[in-house]
Amino acid sequence: MADAVEALSAGLAALGRQFHEQFEAAPDEAALRALRASVLGKKGELTSLLKLLAQVPPERRKEMGELVNGVKQEVEARFEARREALARAARAAELAAPPLDLTLPGRAPAPRGHLHPITQVRWEVLDIFAQLGFEQAWGPEVELELNNFEKLAFPAEHPAMDMQDTFWVRVGGDDQLRTLLRTHTSNVQSRELSARRPPMAIVSGGAVYRRDDDVTHSPMFHQVEGFLVDEGVSFAHLKGVLTTFARRLYGEAAPVRFRPSYFPFVEPGAEVDVGCVFCDVAAGTRAGCRVCKGTGWLEVLGCGMVHPEVLERCGIDSERFTGFAFGMGIERLAMLRYGIPDIRLLFENHPRFLAQF
Ligand code: PHE
């Protein structure tokens, strides 16, 4: 019995020394917890010493019990102290270390859209004429034959109508109601000349339709139309306005020329060419230029003096009033401006193509 007291005392003394050193040497909290378990756990050293208590004589049991409890509390206190020290050290190391970059690369904003090149060029053209005092008007894309051809003095069955391969919408029944997809924006001339009285200066832009389809023609394309009617309007006014327009669009230095041409609703009629902006003689690039085909000129619009017959058909006195008119294809202007080789690119709408404008 006395042996048990001795063995217990000796065991506790040895344990006291041992766990002190081991706890202080524990490198981290996990190691520290393992050490604590080796003392206080089910199979721990203190737990096995505790079993000796049963053999201690009853009169010394209280005393020895307190001794064991004292050691147990000390183990707990040491454990806590070491745990806190380890945590403080870990925190200090973390703070001293180079800062962690916790940011992710930002989400790229969705690419910003912009107006289609056709819309950009159309607005630019309309803006130039607005600056020159032209007012804007609108006309429908599904139109009466009357407004698209008849009032513009296209004679019935005249071969000139073959110039504009037409999409007919309604042909049977009442001749007055024959309808088609407008083949040009000149229907706005028929409408405005019939609805208003001179003086007037009007521009209009929009979609038109013809049955042709190749690298430079699309069955749907866009035009800008303009006309000015007043007393005393001459070909000189036409030349002045269209030369100013061409120079604002292509630059002040751009050469401009007028060539005789035929449209049933003008007399005389002309086409306007602008000096090719893609090549030049001095640089030796003219001969091989694919855009102007070596001519040095780009055809940009049709124009002429409004035919007296058109004025009469629209109820305007052709003895008193004269006027000029012009029309141009927007796709063509855009293709020339940006060097686009195939008109279809403008309608396929691939983002990689459109992003270039
Ligand atoms: N309407 C003609 C075309 O589409 C262009 C034009 C308009 C010509 C006005 C002369 C005057 O080809």
Residues whose N, C-alpha, C, O or C-beta is under 5 A from the ligand:
A	BS01	LIG	T183 H184 S186 F263 V266 G302 C303 G304 A325 F326 G327
